[in-house]
Amino acid sequence: MKRINSENFESIVNQENGLFVIKFFSPTCGPCHTMTPVFEALDQNNPQINVYEIDTSESPELAAHFGVRGVPYVAYCEQREVLYHFTGVTALGTLQYVIDNINDPYFRENGEFKKPEVKKSWAFELSIAALILFFTLAIIFYR
């Protein structure tokens, strides 16, 4: 991972022409330390994508520019636009999912990933209705 600060931010971002990832962290943040091996794995698994890190205590103006309200904060960027972001401890699979699906047409149009439609199961509702019917009939016929 390469370190970005206020001095080199513009030159690095201007050189990027595709997707890149920025991790915001603080040296005093426990969850940030927990995420370090996750970001190292993300960086190794995706050699075509640059992964950068910004220390929010060294560059608070960059954190403010990106609207960082908590760390760890991950921003998926393309050119000068944040496409997607996470705040907090996030699993490697979730971070990788964004990279693998960043060019999904639904995501590009709506800014979010399409959730798979879950087929509604009526088993619970029917079992409750059957119990109510059973107890109603039991009360009526056993009085």
KENUDO-748747 format. One record per residue: residue number from 0; x, y, z of N, C-alpha, C in turn. Coordinates in steps of 0.05 Angstrom, whole numbers, plus 5000, padded with zeros to 4 digits. Example, Ala and Ser with C-alpha at 12.3 -4.5 7.8 and 13.67 -1.06 7.14 Angstrom:
% KENUDO-748747
+------+------+------+------+-------+-------+-------+------+------+------+
: base : n.px : n.py : n.pz : ca.px : ca.py : ca.pz : c.px : c.py : c.pz :
+------+------+------+------+-------+-------+-------+------+------+------+
:    0 : 5264 : 4886 : 5156 :  5246 :  4910 :  5156 : 5264 : 4934 : 5156 :
:    1 : 5257 : 4955 : 5142 :  5273 :  4979 :  5143 : 5258 : 5001 : 5157 :
+------+------+------+------+-------+-------+-------+------+------+------+
% end
This chain:
% KENUDO-748747
+------+------+------+------+-------+-------+-------+------+------+------+
: base : n.px : n.py : n.pz : ca.px : ca.py : ca.pz : c.px : c.py : c.pz :
+------+------+------+------+-------+-------+-------+------+------+------+
:    0 : 5017 : 4976 : 5000 :  5000 :  5000 :  5000 : 5018 : 5025 : 5000 :
:    1 : 5009 : 5044 : 4986 :  5023 :  5069 :  4984 : 5010 : 5090 : 5001 :
:    2 : 5025 : 5107 : 5014 :  5015 :  5127 :  5032 : 5010 : 5153 : 5017 :
:    3 : 4986 : 5165 : 5022 :  4979 :  5190 :  5010 : 4977 : 5210 : 5033 :
:    4 : 4986 : 5235 : 5027 :  4982 :  5257 :  5046 : 4974 : 5282 : 5031 :
:    5 : 4971 : 5303 : 5045 :  4962 :  5328 :  5032 : 4981 : 5338 : 5010 :
:    6 : 5007 : 5333 : 5013 :  5026 :  5342 :  4994 : 5025 : 5327 : 4967 :
:    7 : 5021 : 5300 : 4969 :  5023 :  5284 :  4944 : 4996 : 5275 : 4934 :
:    8 : 4974 : 5283 : 4947 :  4947 :  5274 :  4939 : 4941 : 5281 : 4910 :
:    9 : 4943 : 5306 : 4903 :  4936 :  5315 :  4876 : 4951 : 5301 : 4854 :
:   10 : 4977 : 5298 : 4858 :  4994 :  5285 :  4837 : 4987 : 5255 : 4834 :
:   11 : 4981 : 5242 : 4856 :  4974 :  5213 :  4855 : 4947 : 5210 : 4842 :
:   12 : 4927 : 5225 : 4851 :  4900 :  5222 :  4840 : 4900 : 5229 : 4810 :
:   13 : 4915 : 5249 : 4802 :  4915 :  5257 :  4774 : 4928 : 5235 : 4756 :
:   14 : 4945 : 5219 : 4768 :  4958 :  5197 :  4752 : 4940 : 5173 : 4749 :
:   15 : 4920 : 5170 : 4766 :  4902 :  5147 :  4765 : 4882 : 5150 : 4742 :
:   16 : 4879 : 5128 : 4727 :  4860 :  5129 :  4705 : 4838 : 5107 : 4707 :
:   17 : 4839 : 5091 : 4728 :  4819 :  5071 :  4732 : 4811 : 5070 : 4761 :
:   18 : 4801 : 5047 : 4770 :  4792 :  5044 :  4797 : 4816 : 5043 : 4816 :
:   19 : 4813 : 5057 : 4839 :  4833 :  5055 :  4860 : 4819 : 5057 : 4887 :
:   20 : 4832 : 5047 : 4908 :  4820 :  5045 :  4934 : 4836 : 5062 : 4954 :
:   21 : 4822 : 5077 : 4971 :  4836 :  5092 :  4991 : 4825 : 5083 : 5018 :
:   22 : 4844 : 5076 : 5036 :  4837 :  5069 :  5063 : 4845 : 5092 : 5082 :
:   23 : 4826 : 5102 : 5097 :  4831 :  5122 :  5117 : 4834 : 5109 : 5144 :
:   24 : 4854 : 5116 : 5159 :  4859 :  5103 :  5185 : 4871 : 5123 : 5204 :
:   25 : 4872 : 5115 : 5229 :  4886 :  5130 :  5250 : 4904 : 5111 : 5265 :
:   26 : 4928 : 5120 : 5272 :  4946 :  5102 :  5286 : 4936 : 5093 : 5314 :
:   27 : 4917 : 5108 : 5325 :  4906 :  5101 :  5351 : 4880 : 5084 : 5350 :
:   28 : 4873 : 5077 : 5326 :  4847 :  5063 :  5321 : 4852 : 5032 : 5321 :
:   29 : 4840 : 5019 : 5341 :  4842 :  4990 :  5342 : 4830 : 4975 : 5318 :
:   30 : 4806 : 4982 : 5310 :  4795 :  4969 :  5286 : 4812 : 4973 : 5261 :
:   31 : 4825 : 4996 : 5259 :  4843 :  5001 :  5236 : 4866 : 4981 : 5236 :
:   32 : 4877 : 4975 : 5259 :  4898 :  4955 :  5261 : 4887 : 4928 : 5254 :
:   33 : 4863 : 4922 : 5261 :  4850 :  4897 :  5254 : 4847 : 4894 : 5224 :
:   34 : 4842 : 4916 : 5210 :  4838 :  4915 :  5182 : 4864 : 4915 : 5165 :
:   35 : 4887 : 4919 : 5178 :  4912 :  4921 :  5163 : 4917 : 4895 : 5146 :
:   36 : 4915 : 4871 : 5158 :  4919 :  4847 :  5141 : 4898 : 4844 : 5119 :
:   37 : 4874 : 4853 : 5124 :  4853 :  4852 :  5104 : 4861 : 4869 : 5079 :
:   38 : 4870 : 4893 : 5084 :  4878 :  4911 :  5062 : 4903 : 4901 : 5048 :
:   39 : 4921 : 4888 : 5063 :  4945 :  4877 :  5050 : 4937 : 4854 : 5031 :
:   40 : 4918 : 4838 : 5040 :  4907 :  4816 :  5023 : 4893 : 4828 : 4999 :
:   41 : 4877 : 4849 : 5003 :  4863 :  4861 :  4981 : 4882 : 4872 : 4961 :
:   42 : 4904 : 4884 : 4970 :  4924 :  4895 :  4953 : 4938 : 4873 : 4937 :
:   43 : 4944 : 4850 : 4950 :  4958 :  4828 :  4937 : 4939 : 4814 : 4917 :
:   44 : 4914 : 4812 : 4924 :  4894 :  4798 :  4906 : 4887 : 4814 : 4881 :
:   45 : 4893 : 4840 : 4882 :  4885 :  4858 :  4860 : 4908 : 4875 : 4851 :
:   46 : 4928 : 4863 : 4837 :  4951 :  4879 :  4829 : 4945 : 4900 : 4809 :
:   47 : 4922 : 4898 : 4795 :  4915 :  4918 :  4775 : 4903 : 4943 : 4787 :
:   48 : 4897 : 4942 : 4813 :  4884 :  4965 :  4827 : 4903 : 4975 : 4849 :
:   49 : 4908 : 5001 : 4849 :  4925 :  5012 :  4870 : 4908 : 5016 : 4896 :
:   50 : 4920 : 5008 : 4918 :  4908 :  5012 :  4944 : 4926 : 5032 : 4959 :
:   51 : 4913 : 5054 : 4968 :  4928 :  5075 :  4982 : 4917 : 5077 : 5011 :
:   52 : 4933 : 5090 : 5028 :  4923 :  5095 :  5055 : 4930 : 5123 : 5063 :
:   53 : 4911 : 5135 : 5078 :  4914 :  5162 :  5088 : 4911 : 5162 : 5118 :
:   54 : 4930 : 5173 : 5132 :  4929 :  5176 :  5161 : 4913 : 5201 : 5166 :
:   55 : 4890 : 5198 : 5179 :  4872 :  5221 :  5184 : 4884 : 5241 : 5204 :
:   56 : 4903 : 5232 : 5221 :  4915 :  5251 :  5239 : 4936 : 5268 : 5225 :
:   57 : 4948 : 5258 : 5204 :  4968 :  5273 :  5189 : 4955 : 5291 : 5168 :
:   58 : 4932 : 5282 : 5157 :  4919 :  5296 :  5135 : 4889 : 5299 : 5141 :
:   59 : 4882 : 5314 : 5162 :  4853 :  5317 :  5169 : 4837 : 5331 : 5147 :
:   60 : 4850 : 5348 : 5131 :  4836 :  5361 :  5110 : 4827 : 5342 : 5088 :
:   61 : 4842 : 5321 : 5083 :  4834 :  5300 :  5064 : 4810 : 5284 : 5075 :
:   62 : 4811 : 5278 : 5101 :  4789 :  5264 :  5113 : 4764 : 5281 : 5112 :
:   63 : 4766 : 5307 : 5116 :  4743 :  5324 :  5115 : 4733 : 5326 : 5086 :
:   64 : 4751 : 5327 : 5067 :  4744 :  5329 :  5039 : 4727 : 5304 : 5030 :
:   65 : 4735 : 5281 : 5040 :  4720 :  5256 :  5034 : 4696 : 5251 : 5052 :
:   66 : 4692 : 5268 : 5072 :  4669 :  5265 :  5090 : 4672 : 5242 : 5109 :
:   67 : 4697 : 5236 : 5117 :  4703 :  5214 :  5135 : 4693 : 5221 : 5163 :
:   68 : 4675 : 5205 : 5174 :  4665 :  5210 :  5201 : 4674 : 5190 : 5220 :
:   69 : 4685 : 5168 : 5211 :  4696 :  5147 :  5228 : 4716 : 5130 : 5212 :
:   70 : 4734 : 5118 : 5227 :  4754 :  5101 :  5214 : 4753 : 5073 : 5226 :
:   71 : 4760 : 5053 : 5211 :  4770 :  5054 :  5183 : 4748 : 5061 : 5163 :
:   72 : 4756 : 5076 : 5143 :  4738 :  5084 :  5122 : 4751 : 5077 : 5095 :
:   73 : 4736 : 5064 : 5078 :  4747 :  5055 :  5052 : 4731 : 5069 : 5030 :
:   74 : 4745 : 5081 : 5012 :  4733 :  5094 :  4989 : 4742 : 5081 : 4963 :
:   75 : 4723 : 5072 : 4947 :  4729 :  5062 :  4920 : 4726 : 5086 : 4901 :
:   76 : 4748 : 5093 : 4888 :  4747 :  5117 :  4871 : 4754 : 5111 : 4843 :
:   77 : 4744 : 5128 : 4825 :  4751 :  5127 :  4797 : 4753 : 5156 : 4788 :
:   78 : 4776 : 5162 : 4776 :  4782 :  5190 :  4770 : 4780 : 5206 : 4796 :
:   79 : 4763 : 5225 : 4798 :  4761 :  5241 :  4823 : 4734 : 5237 : 4837 :
:   80 : 4721 : 5214 : 4831 :  4695 :  5209 :  4842 : 4695 : 5184 : 4861 :
:   81 : 4682 : 5186 : 4884 :  4679 :  5163 :  4901 : 4655 : 5148 : 4891 :
:   82 : 4660 : 5123 : 4884 :  4638 :  5106 :  4873 : 4623 : 5091 : 4896 :
:   83 : 4638 : 5083 : 4916 :  4627 :  5067 :  4938 : 4645 : 5071 : 4962 :
:   84 : 4633 : 5067 : 4986 :  4650 :  5069 :  5010 : 4639 : 5052 : 5033 :
:   85 : 4656 : 5045 : 5051 :  4649 :  5031 :  5075 : 4662 : 5045 : 5099 :
:   86 : 4648 : 5044 : 5122 :  4660 :  5053 :  5147 : 4659 : 5030 : 5167 :
:   87 : 4681 : 5026 : 5181 :  4683 :  5005 :  5201 : 4696 : 4980 : 5191 :
:   88 : 4698 : 4961 : 5209 :  4711 :  4935 :  5202 : 4694 : 4922 : 5181 :
:   89 : 4707 : 4914 : 5159 :  4693 :  4902 :  5136 : 4708 : 4877 : 5127 :
:   90 : 4694 : 4856 : 5121 :  4706 :  4831 :  5113 : 4720 : 4833 : 5086 :
:   91 : 4741 : 4818 : 5082 :  4755 :  4818 :  5056 : 4736 : 4811 : 5033 :
:   92 : 4719 : 4791 : 5037 :  4700 :  4783 :  5017 : 4681 : 4806 : 5008 :
:   93 : 4673 : 4822 : 5027 :  4656 :  4845 :  5020 : 4672 : 4866 : 5004 :
:   94 : 4696 : 4872 : 5013 :  4713 :  4891 :  4998 : 4719 : 4881 : 4970 :
:   95 : 4724 : 4855 : 4968 :  4730 :  4843 :  4941 : 4705 : 4843 : 4924 :
:   96 : 4682 : 4839 : 4935 :  4656 :  4839 :  4920 : 4653 : 4866 : 4905 :
:   97 : 4659 : 4887 : 4918 :  4657 :  4914 :  4905 : 4675 : 4915 : 4881 :
:   98 : 4700 : 4907 : 4885 :  4719 :  4907 :  4862 : 4709 : 4890 : 4839 :
:   99 : 4700 : 4866 : 4846 :  4691 :  4847 :  4825 : 4666 : 4856 : 4810 :
:  100 : 4650 : 4873 : 4823 :  4624 :  4881 :  4812 : 4622 : 4911 : 4807 :
:  101 : 4644 : 4925 : 4806 :  4643 :  4954 :  4804 : 4633 : 4963 : 4777 :
:  102 : 4635 : 4946 : 4756 :  4625 :  4953 :  4730 : 4597 : 4942 : 4724 :
:  103 : 4584 : 4932 : 4744 :  4556 :  4922 :  4741 : 4538 : 4945 : 4731 :
:  104 : 4523 : 4942 : 4710 :  4507 :  4964 :  4699 : 4487 : 4974 : 4720 :
:  105 : 4475 : 4957 : 4736 :  4456 :  4966 :  4757 : 4470 : 4985 : 4777 :
:  106 : 4494 : 4977 : 4785 :  4510 :  4993 :  4804 : 4517 : 5020 : 4791 :
:  107 : 4526 : 5020 : 4767 :  4534 :  5044 :  4753 : 4510 : 5064 : 4750 :
:  108 : 4487 : 5053 : 4746 :  4463 :  5070 :  4743 : 4452 : 5080 : 4769 :
:  109 : 4452 : 5062 : 4790 :  4438 :  5069 :  4815 : 4457 : 5075 : 4838 :
:  110 : 4482 : 5069 : 4836 :  4501 :  5074 :  4858 : 4499 : 5055 : 4881 :
:  111 : 4485 : 5033 : 4877 :  4483 :  5012 :  4897 : 4481 : 4985 : 4883 :
:  112 : 4487 : 4964 : 4897 :  4486 :  4937 :  4885 : 4458 : 4926 : 4888 :
:  113 : 4450 : 4912 : 4867 :  4424 :  4901 :  4866 : 4422 : 4877 : 4885 :
:  114 : 4403 : 4878 : 4903 :  4399 :  4856 :  4922 : 4383 : 4834 : 4908 :
:  115 : 4392 : 4810 : 4912 :  4377 :  4788 :  4899 : 4348 : 4787 : 4911 :
:  116 : 4330 : 4782 : 4893 :  4302 :  4780 :  4902 : 4298 : 4754 : 4918 :
:  117 : 4286 : 4757 : 4941 :  4281 :  4734 :  4958 : 4252 : 4726 : 4954 :
:  118 : 4248 : 4700 : 4947 :  4221 :  4691 :  4943 : 4207 : 4688 : 4970 :
:  119 : 4184 : 4700 : 4972 :  4169 :  4700 :  4997 : 4159 : 4673 : 5004 :
:  120 : 4164 : 4664 : 5028 :  4154 :  4639 :  5037 : 4130 : 4644 : 5056 :
:  121 : 4108 : 4632 : 5050 :  4084 :  4636 :  5065 : 4080 : 4615 : 5087 :
:  122 : 4100 : 4598 : 5091 :  4098 :  4576 :  5110 : 4092 : 4586 : 5138 :
:  123 : 4106 : 4606 : 5147 :  4102 :  4617 :  5174 : 4074 : 4628 : 5177 :
:  124 : 4066 : 4645 : 5158 :  4039 :  4657 :  5160 : 4017 : 4636 : 5159 :
:  125 : 4020 : 4616 : 5142 :  4000 :  4595 :  5140 : 3999 : 4578 : 5166 :
:  126 : 4022 : 4573 : 5178 :  4021 :  4557 :  5203 : 4008 : 4573 : 5225 :
:  127 : 4013 : 4599 : 5227 :  3999 :  4616 :  5247 : 3969 : 4616 : 5242 :
:  128 : 3961 : 4619 : 5217 :  3933 :  4620 :  5210 : 3920 : 4593 : 5217 :
:  129 : 3934 : 4571 : 5212 :  3923 :  4544 :  5219 : 3920 : 4541 : 5249 :
:  130 : 3940 : 4551 : 5264 :  3938 :  4549 :  5294 : 3914 : 4566 : 5304 :
:  131 : 3911 : 4590 : 5293 :  3888 :  4606 :  5302 : 3862 : 4593 : 5295 :
:  132 : 3860 : 4582 : 5271 :  3836 :  4568 :  5263 : 3831 : 4544 : 5281 :
:  133 : 3852 : 4529 : 5287 :  3849 :  4505 :  5304 : 3839 : 4513 : 5332 :
:  134 : 3851 : 4533 : 5344 :  3842 :  4541 :  5371 : 3815 : 4554 : 5371 :
:  135 : 3808 : 4568 : 5351 :  3781 :  4580 :  5348 : 3760 : 4558 : 5347 :
:  136 : 3765 : 4538 : 5330 :  3746 :  4515 :  5327 : 3745 : 4499 : 5353 :
:  137 : 3768 : 4496 : 5366 :  3768 :  4481 :  5391 : 3751 : 4495 : 5413 :
:  138 : 3753 : 4521 : 5414 :  3738 :  4536 :  5433 : 3708 : 4535 : 5427 :
:  139 : 3701 : 4537 : 5401 :  3673 :  4536 :  5393 : 3661 : 4509 : 5398 :
:  140 : 3674 : 4487 : 5391 :  3662 :  4461 :  5393 : 3665 : 4448 : 5421 :
:  141 : 3682 : 4457 : 5438 :  3685 :  4445 :  5464 : 3673 : 4461 : 5487 :
:  142 : 3657 : 4480 : 5481 :  3643 :  4495 :  5501 : 3619 : 4482 : 5510 :
+------+------+------+------+-------+-------+-------+------+------+------+
% end
